[in-house]
Amino acid sequence: MTRNRDPFATALDSLRRRLMDGAFGPGAPIVILDEARRLGLSTTPVREALAWLSGAGLVDHSPTGGYRAPGLDAGAVRNAYAFRNACLLMSLERASPTAVGDVPAADPQAVFAWVVGRCGDAALLRAFETVDLHLGRLVRAERQILDHPAAAVATIRAALIEGRRRDAAAGISAYHRERIAAAAALVFEAVRSPHPLEPD
């Protein structure tokens, strides 16, 4: 009989979203019982979801068995932005031609996910998704201290739609260079102003 994975999927989606939203400050404990109560689940799917997130490097697992939100380090953040940029540039090289109007217009994360999704490389997609989840924790800080990304995203999107891959690559790299240069400030902002926890 196939095991019902819905409780696991619920726990995984919720914990991943809360990590990206900054609900847990850097290094803050993630209490399995509290999360299970919040979700109305047993502790088993929450424990499984945290084990999965730990395996993906998105939470830290302590030797005593507990879990913590990963810390934020400016050097690691710079490396993560550089790695996401590399994933995007490799994806652009491998992607099939773009259909006009096919590129999402929402936000940088949607556009970047679209770019990597077009290349057809499952390993590259997994690497991108992992680093993008890490960097998702800094989106709120980016909005606080950097210019709104709408203009940069519109330029990248237009280049993608028009098939100007070199211009799209230049726009993506410029977007990431700005964040690499601001890494220390982004980390400071994320640590200083963690997102409040959702109510139970």
Beta strands, then each sheet from edge to edge (+ up, - down):
strand 1: 29-30
strand 2: 60-61
strand 3: 67-68
sheet 1: 1+ 3- 2+
end
